[in-house]
Amino acid sequence: MTTPLPDRRIAFADCFSGISGDMLLGALLHAGLDARVLTDELGKLHLPGLVFTVEARTLQGIGCIKVEINSDRRQDLRTLPAILHLLESSSLDEQVVARASAVFRTLARAEAKVHGIAEDQVHFHEVGALDTIVDVVGAVIGLQHLGIDRLIASPLPLSHGFVQCAHGLLPLPAPAVCELLQGIPTYGVDLREELVTPTGAALIATLADGFGTMPPMTVRATGYGAGSRTLANHQPNLLRLIIGEDCEAGESQVVEVIETNIDDWSPEAFPHLCDLLFARGALDVTLASVLMKKGRPGFSLQVICPSAFAHPLKETILTETTAIGLRFRRESRRTLPREKITVTTRWGEIAAKKVQTPAGTVIYPEYEACREIALRHQVTLPEVYHEVRCRGNNS
């Protein structure tokens, strides 16, 4: 049994054959993004000569979408300032402009480091071409219009060999891809074709909220986006995007437990840390006093989370505390089926949880909601709790 979390859509990018900009855009279209909506939104870029086609295909028996972007006129090479100006002078939604700009800034930062030049001096070559601008902006538009609140990606497969580009013959993974994927889970595969392009790496590095296995969700749509190459090992060159409602499994689950001990950190920052960790996918956060080496008092921090959210949570702990190392492991857990409800009381509607235990239904009032009522109406907190439980059990 599962309990959907309201107004929370999640997408899982299953990158079994890597990722490129056109693969992600094709998967979004196949998963339900209206091609007419996308075309209308892309028109707000006012790009001259854009020829945008969407083709339904079947690849090794799997239906998919192949996106083709062409131009009926010559396109100039573009620098980062030119691309940012193009976005800022468009009539696109502000959030789309901000997220697309962030992708290009991430890409420029990687290219600048590889070539040893300033970010504003990077000429993107293939990256600045019309198709990449459309891929990046189109992907951001697609995520917004499909209402995706959280994007999780699988670890990325990295091939070997060489690829021809404007700078000549470059080793795979491309140097910019290696820069872009720092801190992101990857694994090597015995293929000599490019699987992860710089555009694909920049998109997933900027837009993904976490990496790992498919998180718990109630699946609502699946889309496949086709790449441009036929792979030598005959596996389908597709990106799979699975979209659904984020949910908490009601029975057996596997979670990741992250722990660290710290003796030089002020616990006054703990509430702020909790807010960040819960916002980034933590299921539970605890802090316990411990006695550490040399008799120093310290703290043991423990975070429980779905495996897919573990990476950003680890980064948060290492950034927001003085921890210089973490322990983590996977454990099984069992939770009871539950749902969020509101209970009508003499003071109005109050939030609570209805939990199905082996002994029957139990109503658990929400502390913050009850506390607000107690303060506003000058009554005791136990009195509010009692009424919520009584009214909830009788409803």
C-alpha positions as CSV (number, residue, x, y, z in Angstrom):
1,M,0.0,0.0,0.0
2,T,1.2,3.5,-0.8
3,T,0.3,7.0,0.4
4,P,0.8,9.6,-2.3
5,L,2.2,12.9,-1.3
6,P,-0.1,15.7,-2.5
7,D,1.0,18.1,-5.3
8,R,4.4,16.5,-5.6
9,R,5.4,15.0,-9.1
10,I,8.6,13.2,-9.5
11,A,10.5,12.1,-12.6
12,F,13.1,9.4,-12.9
13,A,15.6,9.7,-15.7
14,D,16.7,6.1,-16.5
15,C,20.0,6.8,-18.4
16,F,20.8,3.2,-19.4
17,S,22.2,4.5,-22.7
18,G,23.4,7.8,-21.4
19,I,21.9,11.2,-22.0
20,S,21.9,14.0,-24.5
21,G,19.7,17.1,-24.9
22,D,17.6,15.7,-27.7
23,M,17.1,12.4,-25.8
24,L,15.7,14.2,-22.8
25,L,13.5,16.5,-24.9
26,G,12.2,13.5,-26.8
27,A,11.4,11.6,-23.6
28,L,9.5,14.6,-22.2
29,L,7.4,14.8,-25.4
30,H,6.8,11.0,-25.4
31,A,5.7,11.2,-21.7
32,G,3.0,13.8,-22.4
33,L,4.5,17.2,-23.2
34,D,2.3,18.7,-25.9
35,A,4.4,19.4,-29.0
36,R,2.3,22.5,-29.8
37,V,2.8,23.9,-26.4
38,L,6.6,23.3,-26.7
39,T,6.7,24.9,-30.2
40,D,4.7,28.0,-29.0
41,E,7.1,28.4,-26.0
42,L,10.2,28.0,-28.2
43,G,8.8,30.7,-30.4
44,K,9.3,33.1,-27.6
45,L,13.1,32.8,-28.1
46,H,12.6,34.6,-31.5
47,L,15.3,32.3,-33.1
48,P,15.7,33.0,-36.8
49,G,15.6,30.0,-39.1
50,L,14.5,27.4,-36.5
51,V,13.1,24.2,-38.1
52,F,11.8,21.9,-35.3
53,T,10.4,18.5,-36.0
54,V,9.0,15.7,-33.7
55,E,8.9,12.2,-35.2
56,A,7.4,9.1,-33.6
57,R,9.6,6.1,-34.1
58,T,10.0,2.5,-33.0
59,L,13.4,1.4,-31.8
60,Q,13.9,-2.3,-31.2
61,G,10.2,-2.7,-30.6
62,I,10.0,0.3,-28.2
63,G,8.0,3.4,-29.3
64,C,9.8,6.6,-28.8
65,I,10.2,10.2,-30.0
66,K,13.1,11.6,-32.1
67,V,13.6,15.3,-32.1
68,E,15.3,17.0,-35.0
69,I,16.4,20.6,-34.9
70,N,17.7,22.3,-38.1
71,S,18.0,25.8,-39.5
72,D,17.3,27.2,-42.9
73,R,20.1,29.7,-42.5
74,R,23.6,29.9,-41.2
75,Q,23.9,30.2,-37.4
76,D,26.8,32.1,-35.7
77,L,28.9,30.7,-32.9
78,R,27.7,32.0,-29.6
79,T,29.4,33.0,-26.4
80,L,27.9,32.7,-22.9
81,P,27.0,36.4,-22.8
82,A,25.2,36.1,-26.2
83,I,23.2,33.1,-25.0
84,L,22.2,34.7,-21.7
85,H,21.2,37.9,-23.6
86,L,19.1,35.7,-26.0
87,L,17.3,34.2,-23.0
88,E,16.8,37.4,-21.0
89,S,15.4,39.3,-24.1
90,S,12.9,36.5,-24.8
91,S,9.3,36.5,-23.5
92,L,9.8,33.1,-21.8
93,D,8.7,32.6,-18.2
94,E,11.2,33.9,-15.7
95,Q,11.7,30.5,-14.1
96,V,12.5,29.0,-17.5
97,V,15.0,31.7,-18.2
98,A,16.7,31.3,-14.8
99,R,17.0,27.5,-15.0
100,A,18.1,27.5,-18.7
101,S,20.7,30.2,-17.9
102,A,22.0,28.1,-15.0
103,V,22.5,25.1,-17.4
104,F,24.5,27.3,-19.8
105,R,26.6,28.8,-17.0
106,T,27.4,25.3,-15.7
107,L,28.4,24.3,-19.2
108,A,30.5,27.4,-19.7
109,R,32.3,26.9,-16.4
110,A,33.3,23.3,-17.4
111,E,34.4,24.4,-20.9
112,A,36.4,27.3,-19.5
113,K,38.3,25.0,-17.1
114,V,39.1,22.5,-19.8
115,H,40.4,25.1,-22.3
116,G,42.0,27.4,-19.7
117,I,40.1,30.5,-20.6
118,A,37.5,32.8,-19.0
119,E,33.9,31.7,-19.0
120,D,32.8,34.8,-21.1
121,Q,35.4,33.9,-23.7
122,V,34.1,30.4,-24.3
123,H,32.9,29.8,-27.9
124,F,30.5,26.9,-27.5
125,H,30.9,25.5,-31.1
126,E,28.5,22.5,-31.1
127,V,27.2,23.6,-27.7
128,G,26.3,27.0,-28.8
129,A,24.5,25.7,-32.0
130,L,20.8,26.2,-32.5
131,D,20.0,22.6,-31.6
132,T,21.6,22.8,-28.2
133,I,19.8,26.0,-27.3
134,V,16.5,24.4,-28.2
135,D,17.4,21.2,-26.3
136,V,18.3,23.1,-23.1
137,V,15.4,25.5,-23.2
138,G,13.0,22.8,-24.4
139,A,13.9,20.5,-21.5
140,V,13.4,23.2,-18.9
141,I,10.0,24.1,-20.5
142,G,9.0,20.4,-20.5
143,L,9.8,19.9,-16.8
144,Q,7.8,23.0,-15.9
145,H,4.8,22.1,-18.1
146,L,4.6,18.6,-16.8
147,G,4.7,19.9,-13.3
148,I,7.9,18.0,-12.2
149,D,8.8,19.0,-8.7
150,R,11.8,16.7,-8.4
151,L,14.1,15.0,-11.0
152,I,16.1,12.0,-10.0
153,A,18.6,10.3,-12.4
154,S,20.3,7.0,-12.5
155,P,24.1,6.7,-12.4
156,L,25.5,7.6,-15.8
157,P,27.3,5.2,-18.2
158,L,30.6,6.5,-19.5
159,S,32.1,5.0,-22.6
160,H,35.7,5.2,-24.0
161,G,37.3,5.9,-27.3
162,F,37.3,9.2,-29.1
163,V,34.9,11.8,-30.6
164,Q,35.4,14.3,-33.3
165,C,34.5,17.9,-32.4
166,A,35.5,21.5,-33.3
167,H,38.7,21.2,-31.2
168,G,39.7,18.0,-33.0
169,L,39.7,14.4,-31.8
170,L,38.9,14.3,-28.0
171,P,38.9,11.3,-25.7
172,L,35.7,9.9,-24.3
173,P,34.2,10.8,-21.9
174,A,34.7,14.3,-23.4
175,P,36.8,16.5,-21.1
176,A,33.9,18.8,-20.4
177,V,31.7,15.9,-19.5
178,C,34.3,14.8,-16.9
179,E,34.2,18.2,-15.4
180,L,30.4,18.4,-15.4
181,L,30.0,15.0,-13.7
182,Q,32.2,15.6,-10.7
183,G,30.4,14.4,-7.6
184,I,27.8,12.5,-9.7
185,P,27.6,8.6,-9.7
186,T,29.0,7.1,-12.9
187,Y,30.2,3.7,-14.2
188,G,32.3,2.6,-17.2
189,V,30.9,0.6,-20.1
190,D,32.8,-1.1,-23.0
191,L,31.5,1.0,-25.8
192,R,33.3,3.4,-28.2
193,E,30.3,5.7,-28.9
194,E,29.6,8.9,-27.0
195,L,26.8,8.2,-24.5
196,V,26.8,11.3,-22.4
197,T,27.2,14.5,-24.3
198,P,28.3,17.8,-22.7
199,T,24.7,19.2,-23.2
200,G,23.2,16.1,-21.5
201,A,25.7,16.2,-18.7
202,A,25.1,20.0,-18.1
203,L,21.3,19.4,-18.0
204,I,21.4,16.5,-15.6
205,A,24.1,18.1,-13.4
206,T,22.1,21.3,-13.1
207,L,18.5,20.1,-13.0
208,A,18.7,16.8,-11.2
209,D,17.8,16.8,-7.4
210,G,19.5,13.5,-6.8
211,F,21.0,10.3,-8.3
212,G,20.5,6.7,-7.5
213,T,17.9,4.0,-8.0
214,M,14.3,4.7,-9.0
215,P,12.6,6.4,-6.0
216,P,9.2,5.2,-4.6
217,M,6.4,6.7,-6.8
218,T,3.0,5.9,-8.3
219,V,3.8,5.8,-12.0
220,R,1.6,7.9,-14.2
221,A,3.6,8.1,-17.5
222,T,6.7,6.8,-19.2
223,G,8.4,8.4,-22.2
224,Y,11.4,7.3,-24.4
225,G,13.6,9.8,-26.2
226,A,15.8,8.5,-29.0
227,G,19.5,9.3,-29.5
228,S,21.2,9.8,-32.9
229,R,23.5,6.8,-33.0
230,T,23.1,3.0,-33.3
231,L,25.1,1.5,-30.6
232,A,27.6,-1.3,-31.4
233,N,26.3,-3.7,-28.7
234,H,22.8,-3.3,-30.2
235,Q,21.2,-2.0,-27.0
236,P,18.5,0.6,-27.6
237,N,19.9,4.1,-27.7
238,L,17.1,5.6,-25.6
239,L,16.6,7.7,-22.5
240,R,13.6,6.5,-20.4
241,L,11.7,9.1,-18.3
242,I,9.3,7.7,-15.7
243,I,6.9,10.2,-14.2
244,G,4.6,9.8,-11.2
245,E,3.5,11.0,-7.8
246,D,6.1,10.9,-5.1
247,C,5.0,8.5,-2.4
248,E,6.1,6.7,0.8
249,A,5.9,2.9,0.6
250,G,3.6,1.7,3.4
251,E,5.3,-1.6,4.0
252,S,8.8,-3.0,3.4
253,Q,11.3,-0.4,2.1
254,V,15.1,0.0,1.8
255,V,16.4,3.3,3.0
256,E,19.9,4.8,3.3
257,V,21.2,5.8,6.8
258,I,23.8,8.5,6.9
259,E,25.8,9.2,10.1
260,T,28.6,11.4,11.3
261,N,30.1,12.3,14.7
262,I,31.2,16.0,15.2
263,D,32.8,17.7,18.2
264,D,33.4,21.2,16.9
265,W,30.0,22.2,15.6
266,S,27.4,24.5,17.3
267,P,24.0,22.8,17.7
268,E,22.2,26.1,17.3
269,A,22.4,25.5,13.6
270,F,20.5,22.2,13.9
271,P,17.0,23.6,13.1
272,H,18.3,25.3,10.0
273,L,20.1,22.0,9.0
274,C,16.9,20.1,9.6
275,D,14.9,22.4,7.3
276,L,17.5,21.9,4.5
277,L,17.7,18.1,4.9
278,F,13.9,17.6,4.9
279,A,13.5,19.9,1.9
280,R,16.0,17.8,0.0
281,G,14.3,14.5,0.7
282,A,15.3,13.3,4.2
283,L,12.7,11.1,5.9
284,D,14.1,11.6,9.5
285,V,16.9,13.6,11.1
286,T,18.2,13.1,14.7
287,L,21.0,14.6,16.8
288,A,22.3,12.9,19.9
289,S,24.9,13.9,22.5
290,V,27.9,11.6,22.6
291,L,31.2,11.5,24.4
292,M,34.0,11.4,21.9
293,K,37.8,10.9,22.0
294,K,39.9,12.7,24.7
295,G,36.7,13.1,26.7
296,R,35.2,15.7,24.3
297,P,31.4,16.2,24.3
298,G,30.1,16.0,20.7
299,F,27.1,15.1,18.6
300,S,26.0,12.1,16.5
301,L,24.0,13.2,13.5
302,Q,21.8,10.6,11.7
303,V,19.8,11.1,8.6
304,I,17.4,8.5,7.0
305,C,16.4,8.9,3.4
306,P,15.5,7.1,0.2
307,S,18.7,6.1,-1.6
308,A,17.8,8.3,-4.6
309,F,18.2,11.4,-2.4
310,A,21.3,10.4,-0.5
311,H,23.9,12.3,-2.7
312,P,22.4,15.8,-2.2
313,L,21.9,15.1,1.5
314,K,25.5,14.0,2.0
315,E,26.6,17.2,0.2
316,T,24.4,19.3,2.5
317,I,25.8,17.7,5.7
318,L,29.4,18.3,4.5
319,T,28.6,21.9,3.5
320,E,26.5,23.0,6.5
321,T,28.4,21.3,9.3
322,T,32.0,20.8,10.3
323,A,31.9,17.1,9.5
324,I,34.8,15.9,7.4
325,G,33.6,12.4,6.8
326,L,30.3,10.3,6.7
327,R,29.2,6.8,7.3
328,F,26.4,5.4,5.3
329,R,24.6,2.0,4.8
330,R,21.4,0.6,3.5
331,E,18.8,-0.8,5.9
332,S,15.3,-2.3,5.6
333,R,12.4,-0.6,7.4
334,R,8.7,-1.0,7.7
335,T,6.2,1.8,8.1
336,L,2.5,1.8,8.6
337,P,0.0,3.0,6.0
338,R,-1.1,6.5,6.7
339,E,-2.8,9.5,5.2
340,K,-3.0,13.2,5.9
341,I,-6.4,14.4,7.0
342,T,-8.1,17.5,8.5
343,V,-10.3,17.2,11.6
344,T,-13.1,19.6,12.2
345,T,-13.0,21.0,15.8
346,R,-14.6,23.9,17.7
347,W,-11.6,26.0,16.6
348,G,-11.8,25.1,12.9
349,E,-10.0,22.6,10.7
350,I,-6.8,21.1,12.2
351,A,-4.2,18.9,10.3
352,A,-3.6,15.4,11.5
353,K,-2.4,11.9,10.3
354,K,-4.6,8.8,10.2
355,V,-2.4,5.8,10.7
356,Q,-3.5,2.2,10.2
357,T,-2.0,0.1,13.0
358,P,-2.4,-3.7,13.5
359,A,-4.8,-2.8,16.3
360,G,-6.8,-0.4,14.3
361,T,-6.9,3.3,13.2
362,V,-5.0,5.9,15.3
363,I,-5.3,9.7,14.8
364,Y,-2.0,11.6,15.4
365,P,-2.5,15.4,15.6
366,E,0.1,17.6,13.8
367,Y,2.1,19.5,16.4
368,E,2.5,22.8,14.6
369,A,-1.2,23.0,13.7
370,C,-2.2,22.3,17.2
371,R,0.3,24.7,18.7
372,E,-1.0,27.5,16.5
373,I,-4.6,26.8,17.7
374,A,-3.5,26.7,21.3
375,L,-1.7,30.0,21.1
376,R,-4.5,31.8,19.1
377,H,-7.3,30.6,21.3
378,Q,-5.4,30.6,24.6
379,V,-6.1,27.0,25.4
380,T,-3.7,24.2,26.5
381,L,-2.0,22.1,23.9
382,P,-3.2,18.8,25.5
383,E,-6.8,20.1,25.2
384,V,-6.3,20.6,21.5
385,Y,-4.7,17.2,21.1
386,H,-7.6,15.6,22.9
387,E,-10.3,17.2,20.8
388,V,-8.5,16.3,17.5
389,R,-8.2,12.7,18.6
390,C,-11.8,12.4,19.8
391,R,-13.3,14.2,16.7
392,G,-11.0,12.3,14.3
393,N,-11.9,8.9,15.7
394,N,-15.6,9.7,15.5
395,S,-15.5,11.0,12.0
